[in-house]
């Protein structure tokens, strides 16, 4: 398990504060286009990356596979909520 105690939310409060949440997980904004997805205990689940494409803004979800020390692309979505939801289901 990877736990990062120094994680903050979008408004700078601790990971227990307000942030993008979906039943049991929180997205912690790292910069303008990258969020770390964590469980309530601080375990890192993956990342969501925002990027532009010709039809608009997309969100790419990447799950962290700790034992293999790599990321696996989960999918690309039109909304942040959809990208976050895929971590809750997995």
C-alpha positions as a Markdown table, in Angstrom:
| # | Residue | x | y | z |
|---|---|---|---|---|
| 1 | Unk | 0.0 | 0.0 | 0.0 |
| 2 | Unk | 1.2 | 3.5 | -0.8 |
| 3 | Unk | 0.1 | 6.2 | 1.6 |
| 4 | Unk | 1.1 | 9.8 | 1.3 |
| 5 | Unk | 0.4 | 11.8 | 4.5 |
| 6 | Unk | 1.3 | 15.2 | 3.0 |
| 7 | Unk | -1.5 | 15.1 | 0.4 |
| 8 | Unk | -3.7 | 18.2 | 0.3 |
| 9 | Unk | -6.9 | 18.9 | -1.5 |
| 10 | Unk | -7.7 | 21.6 | -4.0 |
| 11 | Unk | -8.1 | 24.3 | -1.3 |
| 12 | Unk | -4.9 | 23.3 | 0.5 |
| 13 | Unk | -6.6 | 21.6 | 3.4 |
| 14 | Unk | -5.6 | 18.1 | 4.5 |
| 15 | Unk | -7.0 | 15.1 | 2.5 |
| 16 | Unk | -9.8 | 14.9 | 5.1 |
| 17 | Unk | -11.0 | 18.3 | 4.0 |
| 18 | Unk | -13.2 | 19.1 | 0.9 |
| 19 | Unk | -12.1 | 17.8 | -2.4 |
| 20 | Unk | -13.6 | 15.9 | -5.4 |
| 21 | Unk | -15.1 | 12.9 | -3.7 |
| 22 | Unk | -16.9 | 9.8 | -4.9 |
| 23 | Unk | -18.0 | 7.3 | -2.2 |
| 24 | Unk | -14.9 | 6.2 | -0.5 |
| 25 | Unk | -12.3 | 8.0 | -2.7 |
| 26 | Unk | -11.0 | 11.5 | -3.0 |
| 27 | Unk | -9.2 | 13.3 | -5.8 |
| 28 | Unk | -6.4 | 15.5 | -4.6 |
| 29 | Unk | -5.4 | 18.2 | -7.1 |
| 30 | Unk | -1.6 | 18.3 | -7.7 |
| 31 | Unk | -1.6 | 20.9 | -10.4 |
| 32 | Unk | -3.9 | 22.3 | -13.1 |
| 33 | Unk | -4.2 | 19.1 | -15.0 |
| 34 | Unk | -3.4 | 16.2 | -12.5 |
| 35 | Unk | -5.2 | 14.7 | -9.5 |
| 36 | Unk | -4.1 | 11.9 | -7.2 |
| 37 | Unk | -6.9 | 9.5 | -6.3 |
| 38 | Unk | -6.7 | 8.2 | -2.7 |
| 39 | Unk | -8.8 | 6.1 | -0.3 |
| 40 | Unk | -9.8 | 7.5 | 3.1 |
| 41 | Unk | -6.8 | 5.8 | 4.8 |
| 42 | Unk | -4.5 | 7.6 | 2.4 |
| 43 | Unk | -3.8 | 4.7 | 0.1 |
| 44 | Unk | -3.0 | 5.9 | -3.5 |
| 45 | Unk | -5.3 | 4.3 | -6.0 |
| 46 | Unk | -4.2 | 6.1 | -9.2 |
| 47 | Unk | -4.2 | 9.4 | -11.0 |
| 48 | Unk | -6.5 | 11.4 | -13.2 |
| 49 | Unk | -5.0 | 13.6 | -16.0 |
| 50 | Unk | -6.9 | 16.4 | -17.8 |
| 51 | Unk | -5.9 | 17.0 | -21.4 |
| 52 | Unk | -7.2 | 18.9 | -24.4 |
| 53 | Unk | -8.3 | 17.2 | -27.7 |
| 54 | Unk | -9.9 | 18.6 | -30.8 |
| 55 | Unk | -13.5 | 18.0 | -29.4 |
| 56 | Unk | -12.8 | 19.4 | -25.9 |
| 57 | Unk | -11.4 | 18.5 | -22.5 |
| 58 | Unk | -10.9 | 14.9 | -21.6 |
| 59 | Unk | -9.9 | 13.1 | -18.4 |
| 60 | Unk | -7.6 | 10.0 | -18.5 |
| 61 | Unk | -7.7 | 7.7 | -15.5 |
| 62 | Unk | -4.6 | 5.6 | -14.6 |
| 63 | Unk | -4.7 | 3.0 | -11.9 |
| 64 | Unk | -1.5 | 2.4 | -9.8 |
| 65 | Unk | -0.4 | -1.2 | -9.7 |
| 66 | Unk | 2.0 | -1.1 | -6.7 |
| 67 | Unk | 3.3 | -4.7 | -7.0 |
| 68 | Unk | 4.3 | -4.2 | -10.6 |
| 69 | Unk | 5.4 | -0.6 | -10.1 |
| 70 | Unk | 3.5 | 0.8 | -13.0 |
| 71 | Unk | 0.2 | 2.5 | -14.1 |
| 72 | Unk | -2.5 | 0.9 | -16.2 |
| 73 | Unk | -4.8 | 3.2 | -18.2 |
| 74 | Unk | -8.4 | 2.6 | -17.1 |
| 75 | Unk | -10.0 | 4.9 | -19.7 |
| 76 | Unk | -10.7 | 8.4 | -21.1 |
| 77 | Unk | -13.8 | 10.3 | -20.1 |
| 78 | Unk | -15.6 | 13.5 | -20.9 |
| 79 | Unk | -16.1 | 14.4 | -17.2 |
| 80 | Unk | -14.1 | 14.3 | -14.1 |
| 81 | Unk | -16.9 | 12.6 | -12.2 |
| 82 | Unk | -16.9 | 9.7 | -14.6 |
| 83 | Unk | -13.1 | 9.3 | -14.4 |
| 84 | Unk | -13.3 | 9.3 | -10.6 |
| 85 | Unk | -16.2 | 6.8 | -10.6 |
| 86 | Unk | -14.1 | 4.2 | -12.4 |
| 87 | Unk | -11.7 | 4.0 | -9.4 |
| 88 | Unk | -14.6 | 3.4 | -7.0 |
| 89 | Unk | -15.8 | 0.5 | -9.1 |
| 90 | Unk | -12.4 | -1.2 | -9.5 |
